[in-house]
Amino acid sequence: ASRSFEQQGIEAVAWRGTVIAWADDTGIKLLDVESGKRIAHVDRPSGARAALFPTVGVLRCHLTWETESSLLIGWGDCIMNMRIVKEDALANSSHSVSAQTTAVKVECVMALGFD
């Protein structure tokens, strides 16, 4: 896949516990390194888009873990708090044996935009 001239690659990275978060020109991606599975993709906020700010290059994403399960995101005119929730569940295998698995999801608990 080719990349357009405006794409810049990874802008920020934050790692806590088993979750790594990184931001690129499309948004923030979260990966559970223990399972190797992508947890979520959060779109780049509209307040950090080149259509609104011609100098979008200076609007870098900032990622900070507040706690083991709370990721703070600052980007352009937006602040977000994303909560990582791990839910234990029993999964049935084809051999009629139940295995304990952990499902991970992301919830936005706060999103603020500024003028």
N, CA, C and O of each residue as an XYZ file, in Angstrom:
460
protein
N       0.849     -1.184      0.000
C       0.000      0.000      0.000
C       0.885      1.235      0.000
O       1.861      1.315      0.746
N       0.540      2.180     -0.830
C       1.331      3.400     -0.881
C       0.808      4.405      0.126
O      -0.374      4.400      0.472
N       1.681      5.252      0.585
C       1.315      6.276      1.564
C       1.341      7.627      0.877
O       2.205      7.897      0.043
N       0.382      8.473      1.235
C       0.363      9.808      0.653
C       1.478     10.652      1.261
O       2.048     10.294      2.291
N       1.779     11.761      0.622
C       2.846     12.648      1.068
C       2.588     13.188      2.468
O       3.533     13.437      3.216
N       1.313     13.374      2.836
C       0.979     13.994      4.120
C       1.099     13.045      5.301
O       1.140     13.513      6.439
N       1.157     11.741      5.089
C       1.236     10.796      6.186
C       2.629     10.830      6.805
O       3.636     10.863      6.099
N       2.669     10.820      8.133
C       3.925     11.024      8.836
C       4.425      9.817      9.620
O       5.547      9.861     10.126
N       3.655      8.749      9.744
C       4.089      7.609     10.546
C       3.658      7.761     11.991
O       2.726      8.506     12.294
N       4.334      7.055     12.882
C       3.964      7.060     14.301
C       4.381      8.372     14.945
O       5.524      8.811     14.822
N       3.423      8.994     15.639
C       3.655     10.289     16.288
C       3.895     10.171     17.781
O       4.625     10.979     18.357
N       3.287      9.168     18.421
C       3.416      9.009     19.873
C       3.200      7.551     20.229
O       2.464      6.835     19.548
N       3.857      7.110     21.317
C       3.721      5.742     21.814
C       3.653      5.794     23.333
O       4.371      6.561     23.974
N       2.768      4.957     23.906
C       2.693      4.819     25.364
C       2.395      3.360     25.683
O       1.525      2.753     25.058
N       3.113      2.793     26.653
C       2.986      1.384     26.980
C       2.776      1.262     28.480
O       3.501      1.869     29.268
N       1.781      0.473     28.874
C       1.537      0.229     30.295
C       0.977     -1.178     30.458
O      -0.021     -1.529     29.828
N       1.602     -1.966     31.285
C       1.148     -3.342     31.483
C       1.248     -4.121     30.190
O       2.318     -4.210     29.588
N       0.128     -4.685     29.763
C       0.121     -5.487     28.535
C      -0.450     -4.736     27.344
O      -0.648     -5.321     26.279
N      -0.718     -3.442     27.512
C      -1.330     -2.662     26.432
C      -0.374     -1.582     25.939
O       0.182     -0.808     26.719
N      -0.202     -1.556     24.619
C       0.591     -0.508     23.988
C      -0.358      0.320     23.118
O      -1.205     -0.223     22.409
N      -0.198      1.635     23.188
C      -1.006      2.550     22.379
C      -0.054      3.371     21.531
O       1.006      3.792     21.993
N      -0.446      3.594     20.277
C       0.353      4.466     19.429
C      -0.563      5.268     18.536
O      -1.663      4.835     18.193
N      -0.090      6.452     18.163
C      -0.862      7.350     17.306
C      -0.131      7.534     15.991
O       1.087      7.714     15.960
N      -0.902      7.485     14.890
C      -0.373      7.847     13.584
C      -1.355      8.835     12.962
O      -2.245      9.337     13.648
N      -1.205      9.113     11.690
C      -2.028     10.146     11.065
C      -3.505      9.774     10.965
O      -4.329     10.640     10.673
N      -3.863      8.507     11.199
C      -5.272      8.103     11.126
C      -5.963      8.077     12.474
O      -7.185      8.199     12.544
N      -5.196      7.920     13.554
C      -5.792      7.848     14.882
C      -4.897      7.111     15.857
O      -3.686      7.006     15.661
N      -5.518      6.599     16.916
C      -4.800      5.891     17.969
C      -5.165      4.414     17.881
O      -6.337      4.061     17.752
N      -4.166      3.568     17.951
C      -4.364      2.125     17.923
C      -3.905      1.551     19.254
O      -2.907      1.996     19.821
N      -4.644      0.556     19.751
C      -4.294     -0.111     20.994
C      -4.135     -1.595     20.730
O      -4.958     -2.208     20.050
N      -3.062     -2.173     21.278
C      -2.730     -3.572     21.055
C      -2.460     -4.235     22.392
O      -1.733     -3.691     23.223
N      -3.036     -5.402     22.602
C      -2.727     -6.218     23.768
C      -1.524     -7.069     23.397
O      -1.648     -7.992     22.592
N      -0.363     -6.775     23.966
C       0.864     -7.480     23.583
C       0.881     -8.916     24.103
O       1.599     -9.762     23.571
N       0.095     -9.191     25.137
C       0.030    -10.550     25.668
C      -0.639    -11.502     24.674
O      -0.161    -12.615     24.456
N      -1.740    -11.061     24.076
C      -2.462    -11.904     23.126
C      -2.062    -11.622     21.679
O      -2.313    -12.435     20.789
N      -1.435    -10.457     21.447
C      -1.067    -10.069     20.091
C      -2.231     -9.539     19.285
O      -2.123     -9.388     18.069
N      -3.347     -9.251     19.942
C      -4.546     -8.799     19.243
C      -4.751     -7.299     19.380
O      -4.490     -6.708     20.428
N      -5.230     -6.692     18.283
C      -5.577     -5.275     18.327
C      -6.844     -5.126     19.165
O      -7.812     -5.863     18.978
N      -6.829     -4.175     20.083
C      -7.970     -3.933     20.961
C      -8.926     -2.930     20.322
O     -10.139     -3.136     20.298
N      -8.358     -1.839     19.806
C      -9.227     -0.779     19.287
C      -8.464      0.154     18.367
O      -7.234      0.195     18.356
N      -9.237      0.898     17.601
C      -8.728      2.014     16.806
C      -9.638      3.195     17.110
O     -10.855      3.104     16.953
N      -9.046      4.303     17.547
C      -9.795      5.524     17.832
C      -9.434      6.513     16.733
O      -8.263      6.852     16.561
N     -10.430      6.978     15.990
C     -10.180      7.909     14.891
C      -9.525      9.201     15.380
O      -9.754      9.651     16.503
N      -8.716      9.774     14.515
C      -8.109     11.069     14.796
C      -9.226     12.078     15.031
O     -10.151     12.165     14.224
N      -9.160     12.850     16.129
C     -10.226     13.820     16.415
C     -10.350     14.856     15.305
O      -9.360     15.211     14.665
N     -11.559     15.333     15.080
C     -11.775     16.326     14.016
C     -11.012     17.612     14.280
O     -10.674     18.322     13.333
N     -10.731     17.933     15.526
C      -9.977     19.137     15.860
C      -8.491     19.033     15.589
O      -7.747     19.985     15.825
N      -8.049     17.884     15.095
C      -6.630     17.700     14.767
C      -6.479     17.341     13.300
O      -5.562     16.605     12.933
N      -7.350     17.842     12.473
C      -7.318     17.540     11.034
C      -6.797     18.738     10.242
O      -7.013     19.894     10.605
N      -6.118     18.427      9.170
C      -5.505     19.469      8.339
C      -6.528     20.426      7.758
O      -6.200     21.585      7.502
N      -7.767     19.976      7.540
C      -8.799     20.859      6.984
C      -9.088     22.034      7.918
O      -9.449     23.120      7.463
N      -8.930     21.815      9.218
C      -9.185     22.877     10.192
C      -7.934     23.674     10.525
O      -7.997     24.879     10.770
N      -6.803     22.994     10.532
C      -5.549     23.634     10.901
C      -4.517     23.392      9.803
O      -3.982     22.287      9.707
N      -4.226     24.385      8.979
C      -3.229     24.193      7.917
C      -1.867     23.765      8.450
O      -1.091     23.130      7.734
N      -1.576     24.104      9.685
C      -0.292     23.726     10.283
C      -0.476     22.492     11.170
O       0.044     22.439     12.284
N      -1.222     21.496     10.664
C      -1.532     20.309     11.450
C      -0.271     19.590     11.936
O      -0.328     18.849     12.917
N       0.841     19.793     11.278
C       2.087     19.176     11.689
C       2.508     19.532     13.101
O       3.226     18.762     13.739
N       2.079     20.678     13.601
C       2.438     21.074     14.966
C       1.456     20.508     15.989
O       1.673     20.650     17.192
N       0.382     19.871     15.531
C      -0.623     19.314     16.430
C      -0.341     17.837     16.687
O      -1.095     16.968     16.248
N       0.718     17.566     17.378
C       1.106     16.189     17.666
C       0.221     15.607     18.754
O      -0.260     16.319     19.635
N       0.019     14.316     18.677
C      -0.744     13.588     19.679
C       0.121     13.367     20.921
O       1.325     13.129     20.822
N      -0.512     13.451     22.081
C       0.163     13.163     23.348
C      -0.620     12.068     24.054
O      -1.825     12.199     24.268
N       0.064     10.988     24.415
C      -0.540      9.846     25.088
C       0.106      9.683     26.455
O       1.332      9.673     26.566
N      -0.713      9.556     27.502
C      -0.203      9.367     28.857
C      -1.110      8.404     29.599
O      -2.329      8.580     29.622
N      -0.519      7.391     30.203
C      -1.299      6.486     31.037
C      -1.511      7.128     32.388
O      -0.545      7.432     33.088
N      -2.759      7.341     32.765
C      -3.096      7.884     34.089
C      -3.031      6.757     35.124
O      -2.500      6.931     36.221
N      -3.582      5.600     34.748
C      -3.532      4.393     35.569
C      -3.305      3.219     34.630
O      -3.144      3.400     33.423
N      -3.292      2.023     35.185
C      -3.119      0.812     34.378
C      -4.207      0.670     33.313
O      -3.989      0.046     32.275
N      -5.384      1.257     33.579
C      -6.510      1.077     32.663
C      -7.081      2.384     32.120
O      -8.166      2.387     31.539
N      -6.371      3.487     32.299
C      -6.889      4.787     31.857
C      -5.840      5.513     31.012
O      -4.780      5.892     31.511
N      -6.151      5.700     29.726
C      -5.243      6.364     28.795
C      -5.752      7.771     28.505
O      -6.880      7.936     28.039
N      -4.943      8.775     28.774
C      -5.288     10.161     28.475
C      -4.697     10.523     27.115
O      -3.539     10.220     26.829
N      -5.507     11.175     26.283
C      -5.107     11.540     24.927
C      -5.342     13.030     24.745
O      -6.444     13.523     24.985
N      -4.325     13.739     24.326
C      -4.448     15.145     23.959
C      -4.011     15.304     22.517
O      -2.896     14.926     22.155
N      -4.908     15.877     21.670
C      -4.571     15.988     20.248
C      -5.365     17.137     19.653
O      -6.596     17.113     19.657
N      -4.673     18.136     19.145
C      -5.359     19.305     18.582
C      -6.167     19.995     19.659
O      -5.632     20.355     20.708
N      -7.461     20.184     19.406
C      -8.308     20.844     20.391
C      -9.149     19.844     21.184
O     -10.220     20.194     21.680
N      -8.673     18.607     21.307
C      -9.458     17.545     21.941
C      -8.675     16.866     23.060
O      -7.476     16.616     22.933
N      -9.365     16.575     24.148
C      -8.823     15.773     25.246
C      -9.771     14.610     25.458
O     -10.983     14.805     25.552
N      -9.228     13.394     25.534
C     -10.049     12.200     25.738
C      -9.455     11.342     26.842
O      -8.245     11.336     27.066
N     -10.325     10.623     27.523
C      -9.911      9.633     28.505
C     -10.525      8.309     28.076
O     -11.746      8.154     28.066
N      -9.668      7.354     27.721
C     -10.112      6.043     27.268
C      -9.833      5.032     28.381
O      -8.720      4.962     28.902
N     -10.852      4.253     28.736
C     -10.710      3.233     29.777
C     -10.578      1.869     29.119
O     -11.382      1.503     28.262
N      -9.554      1.115     29.526
C      -9.331     -0.234     29.044
C     -10.009     -1.174     30.041
O      -9.673     -1.177     31.225
N     -10.962     -1.969     29.558
C     -11.734     -2.862     30.420
C     -11.435     -4.304     30.021
O     -11.598     -4.686     28.862
N     -11.000     -5.093     30.987
C     -10.750     -6.514     30.748
C     -11.876     -7.297     31.401
O     -12.158     -7.140     32.589
N     -12.519     -8.150     30.595
C     -13.626     -8.956     31.089
C     -13.278    -10.428     30.945
O     -13.004    -10.898     29.841
N     -13.286    -11.161     32.058
C     -13.033    -12.597     32.000
C     -14.287    -13.306     31.518
O     -15.397    -12.969     31.930
N     -14.109    -14.283     30.650
C     -15.235    -15.051     30.108
C     -14.797    -16.490     29.908
O     -13.619    -16.781     29.700
N     -15.763    -17.373     29.974
C     -15.482    -18.784     29.691
C     -15.736    -19.033     28.215
O     -16.805    -18.706     27.699
N     -14.761    -19.608     27.541
C     -14.894    -19.909     26.115
C     -14.993    -21.421     25.945
O     -14.213    -22.172     26.532
N     -15.942    -21.857     25.152
C     -16.097    -23.289     24.892
C     -15.239    -23.683     23.699
O     -15.299    -23.053     22.644
N     -14.453    -24.714     23.872
C     -13.648    -25.214     22.761
C     -14.392    -26.363     22.095
O     -15.417    -26.818     22.602
N     -13.886    -26.828     20.974
C     -14.514    -27.939     20.253
C     -14.371    -29.264     21.009
O     -15.014    -30.251     20.652
N     -13.541    -29.291     22.039
C     -13.320    -30.513     22.804
C     -14.151    -30.543     24.083
O     -13.864    -31.324     24.990
N     -15.188    -29.692     24.163
C     -16.086    -29.621     25.317
C     -15.363    -29.277     26.606
O     -15.814    -29.655     27.687
N     -14.261    -28.574     26.511
C     -13.534    -28.120     27.680
C     -13.592    -26.603     27.682
O     -13.318    -25.952     26.674
N     -13.951    -26.057     28.823
C     -14.033    -24.604     28.917
C     -12.665    -24.036     29.253
O     -11.936    -24.580     30.082
N     -12.331    -22.944     28.604
C     -11.067    -22.261     28.864
C     -11.358    -20.836     29.298
O     -12.276    -20.203     28.777
N     -10.602    -20.337     30.229
C     -10.769    -18.966     30.696
C     -10.090    -18.030     29.702
O      -8.903    -18.188     29.417
N     -10.822    -17.068     29.179
C     -10.247    -16.074     28.274
C     -10.548    -14.692     28.809
O     -11.455    -14.518     29.623
N      -9.796    -13.716     28.358
C     -10.010    -12.343     28.763
C     -10.293    -11.508     27.528
O      -9.465    -11.416     26.622
N     -11.460    -10.908     27.501
C     -11.822     -9.995     26.419
C     -11.447     -8.582     26.860
O     -11.689     -8.194     28.003
N     -10.863     -7.831     25.958
C     -10.445     -6.470     26.271
C     -11.210     -5.519     25.372
O     -11.283     -5.724     24.160
N     -11.780     -4.484     25.960
C     -12.467     -3.469     25.182
C     -12.083     -2.091     25.690
O     -11.521     -1.942     26.775
N     -12.399     -1.085     24.882
C     -12.047      0.291     25.217
C     -13.322      1.122     25.270
O     -14.161      1.050     24.372
N     -13.456      1.911     26.331
C     -14.593      2.814     26.481
C     -14.090      4.246     26.581
O     -13.110      4.518     27.276
N     -14.753      5.154     25.894
C     -14.438      6.579     26.032
C     -15.240      7.100     27.213
O     -16.470      7.135     27.162
N     -14.554      7.505     28.280
C     -15.259      7.998     29.465
C     -15.311      9.520     29.510
O     -16.060     10.093     30.301
N     -14.517     10.181     28.662
C     -14.546     11.629     28.586
C     -13.966     12.077     27.252
O     -12.942     11.558     26.808
N     -14.614     13.028     26.623
C     -14.093     13.646     25.395
C     -14.495     15.117     25.417
O     -15.680     15.446     25.472
N     -13.511     15.984     25.375
C     -13.769     17.421     25.372
C     -13.110     18.071     24.159
O     -11.965     17.759     23.831
N     -13.813     18.952     23.508
C     -13.263     19.720     22.409
C     -13.262     21.191     22.780
O     -14.198     21.664     23.424
N     -12.252     21.907     22.394
C     -12.120     23.324     22.725
C     -12.115     24.154     21.444
O     -11.671     23.689     20.395
N     -12.605     25.364     21.538
C     -12.594     26.281     20.390
C     -11.286     27.027     20.299
O     -11.100     27.840     19.394
